[in-house]
């Protein structure tokens, strides 16, 4: 109709755009997935924290720079035997100090168990006698007096638990360049590198009497074992496998006792410091040794640290001023 209004046309209502609804659904699904991904590790950490056994271990010594971890491998003598130094009961064959300085290389230092040291309240004796006489607190105090470093975290590893942790990661590769058949530790080894299961790894770390370097050689193998475990724990195959993670947490927390206030997050930092120390930019070894067969009388054969070199050595570890690489070992 010329000049007239156009007739009204009925149009159906416009339906809401489906892509927007799909977008909302996708957003909700993504939120749920993210929540689940976050819930698993958080839940795993909380579960692990709740399983940790805490023991009194730390002193009230003034803090020293950096973070210092004291690692002790504990054993119990159930056979009633009394060793020549007169101590009985719980023993520790593995004593390591891991130090992460404020700057400079991290250091993993093995203290031979027979190190001749002044034990507060008991006089001079083998270092591991401190653990037998006073448990973790006396061992911590003795190590602090020996090194001048204040221990921030104490971690005690039950020897029996080592087997479970190694088996939980599917075994670790260890290397030794000679044949060994030592009944005391139970180690039977063919020269070369082999993937060791839990019992074999434990014997590898314990073996002493068939090692020409004695305690020093054992310290090197213990460091090798822990380095191999650290690498295995960082394996993506372990990190992506929830079942293996659960087995590992169960085995690890069954094997550990830690100082009060030390949690799973602290153990994570310890693992990172350990990897730094055992890597190419870290420091590993022992303190300077003057005599591996020092016999002061009454305590049998002991390891005498170099009284002239050790003060500067510990100061360098504390300050991070020592260059990376191996340190200590038997006197040349």
N, C-alpha and C positions, 0 to 999 in steps of 0.2 A: 504494500500500500504506500503509494508515493506520499511523502511528507508525514506519514504516520509512524508511530513507535513500532519497533520490531516485536513480533510476538515472543512471549516468554517461552523459553525452552527448558523443559525439565532435565536436570542432569543428576546422575546417581551420585551419592556421597563419595568423596575421595577416601579410599582406604589408606590407613597409616603405612608409611614406607616400610617394607619388610627388611631391607638391609639394616635399618636402625635397630630393629628387634634382634636380628641376628648378631649385630655388633654388641648389644647388651649381653646376649647369651655367651658370646665369646669372652667378653670381659669377666663375667662371673666365673666361667670355666677356668680362665687363666688365673684368676685370683685363688681359686680352690687349689689348682696345681701348685702355685707358688707357696701357698700355705702348707700344703703337704710336704713339699720339698724342704721347707724350713722346719717343719715340725719334727721330721725324722732326725736330723742331726741334733737339734735342740733337745729332743727327748732322749736321744742316745747319750748326750753329755750329762743330762740330769740323772739318768739311770746310772751311768758310770760313777758320777760324783757320790751318789748314795751308796755305792758298793765299796768305796775306798775305806780301808782301815786307817785310822789316824792314831799316832802314838806320840807321846811327849819326846822331843828330841832336841829342840833348839835351846840355845843359851840366851843370856841377856847381854851378850857382848855388844859393844857399839858397832854400828853398821860400817862396812867397808865398801868402797866404790864397786859398782857392777853388781851382778847377781851370781851367787855361788851355790851350787848344788853338791851335796854329799851323797854319793851312791854307794850302798853297801849290799853285798850279797851275803845273806845269812844262811847258816847251817846249824844244826843241832847235833851234839854228840850224844847218841843214845846207847853207846856201847860201854859206857862207864870208864873208858880209857882216860888217863890223866897224862897230858903231854909233858915234855921235859920242863916247860916253864911253869908248871904247877897249876895252870888254869883248867877249869872244867866248865861244862855247860855249853851255851850257845857260842858260836864262833862266826867270824866273817872272813872268808877267803878272798873276797873282792872288795877293795876300797878305792873309789875313784873320786876325784874332785873335778867338777865341770864348772868352769868360770867364764861368764860372758861379761867382758869389761864394757865400760861406757863407750869406749872407742878402741879399735884394734882387734886383733884376732882372738876368737874364742879358743879356750884351751881345755883339753881333757887329759888329766894327769893321773896316772895310776900310782897309788901308794902301796908298795909291797907290804903284805900283811906282817912280815917279820921286821919291818922298819923299827929300829931302836929309837924309842921316843919316851919323853917324860909324860907319865900318865898322872893327871892331877889327883893327889891324895894317895898314890900308890908307888911313886918312884918310877925309875926307868925300867922299861920292859918292852916286849914286842907290841906293836901297834894294835894288833887284833885282840890282845889281852884286855884292852879297854872295853871292848864290846862284851866280852865274857863277864867282866867284873861289874860293869855298870850299864850295859845295854846302849841304846842309841844316845842318850844324853852324855854319857862319859866318852863315847867314841867321838861325838861332835866336839866336845870340849877339848879333847886331846888333839884332834885335827886342827882346830882353830889355834891352839897354842903352838903347834908344829909349823903352821903355814902363815899365821898372821892374817888369815882371811876369815871373815865371819860367815858362817853357813846360813843361807836364807831359806833353803828347802832341803829336807832330808828325805831320801827315797830308799827304802829297804826292799830288796828283791829276794824272795824265798827261792832257794836253789831248785826246789821241786817245781816251782811255777815256770821256770825257764822252758822246760820241755813243752808245757802247754802253749806258751806264746809262740814258740818256734813252729809247733805243729799247726797252730791257728793260721799262720801265714803261708803254710804249705812247704815249710823247710827253708833253709838259707844256704847259700853257697859259701863254703869256707875253704881255705887253702893252707896247706902245710907241705913243705918241700922234702919230707922224708917219711919213711915208714915208721909207724909207732904201734907197739903192742904192750900197753901198760895195764896190768891187772888192777892196780890201786884205783885208777880213775875209770877203768873200763873202756878206755879208748883203743880201738883197733883202726888203724888208718894206713892207707896206701898213698905214697907220695903223690901230690897233685891237688887239684881242686875238686871238691865233690859237694853235692847238695846234701846237707845233713838234716836228719830229722831231730826231734826234740832231745831224746836221750843221747844221741851222738854229739849234738851241739853242747850239751851240758858236760859230757866227758871231755870234749875239746877245750872247754873253758877251765875245767878243773885240773887237767893233766899237769903234773909238775916234775915228778921224779925222773921222767924220761926226757926232760928238756935240759939241754946243756946250759941254758941261761937261767934255770930255776924259776924263781918268782918273777924275774924280769921278763923271761920268755912267756910265762903264763899271762902276765899283764898285757903283753902284745896280743896274745890270742883272745883275751877277754875283750879288748878294744875292737879287734876284728869282728868278733861275734856281734857286739852291740852295733857296730857300723853296718853290718849286714842286715841286722834286724831293722834298723832305721830305714835302710833302702827298701826293704820288703814292705814296711808299713806305708811307704809313700807310693807303692805300686798302684796304678789306676785300677788294676784288677781287684785289689783289696778294697779300694775306696768306693768302687761301684757295686760291690757285692754285699747287700744288707746282711745276709746270713753269715758271711765271713766276718763282718764288722761285729756282729753280736758275739760270735765265738771269741773274737779277739778281745773285746771288752771284758767278757766273762773270764777268760784266761788271764788277762793282764791284771784285773782288779783282784783276782784270787791270789796272784803272785806278789802284790805290792802292799806295803805299809808306808804311809807318808807322815810327815810332820803335821802337827795341828796347824790349820790355816792353809795347807797346800791342797789344791783341787785339780781337777782335770785340765783346766785352762793353764795352770802352772806347769803341768806335765807336758802340755802341748808346747809351751815355750821351751821347756827343757829339751824336747825332741828337736826343735829348730836349732837350739844352741849346740846340741850334740852333732847335728849334721854340719853345722859351720865348723866345729872343732875338728871333725874327721875328714873334712873336705880339703882341697888344695890350699886354701887360705887359712887353715886352722893349725893348731899346735897339739901334738900328741906325744906321749912318752911318759917318762918318770922324772922325779927330781934328780939332781946330780948325786951320784952314788960314789962314796969313797971306798967302801969295802963291803962286798956282798957276803962275806963270811966273818963278820965281826963277832968275837966271843968275849963279852965283858964278864962272864962268870954268872952262873946261877940261872941263866935263861936260854942257854944253848946258842946256836948260830943265829945271828941277826944281820940285818942289812943296815949299815951305817951310812947315813946321808953325809955329803960333803959339808962340814960345818962352815967353811969359808965361802962356798958358792951358793948355798941354798938361800940365805937371806936376800941376796940380789935377785935370785931366780924367782922367788915368790913375789917380790916387789914388781918384777917385770910382768908376771902373770896377772897380778892385780891391776896394774896400770895399762895393760895391753901394749906394752912397749917392746915385747920380745918379737922377733920376726917369725913368720909362719914356718912350719916344718917340724921334724922330729926332734925331741930333746931328751937329755938324760941317757939312761942305759948304763950298762956295765962300764967301769973305768977302763980307759984304753991302755 
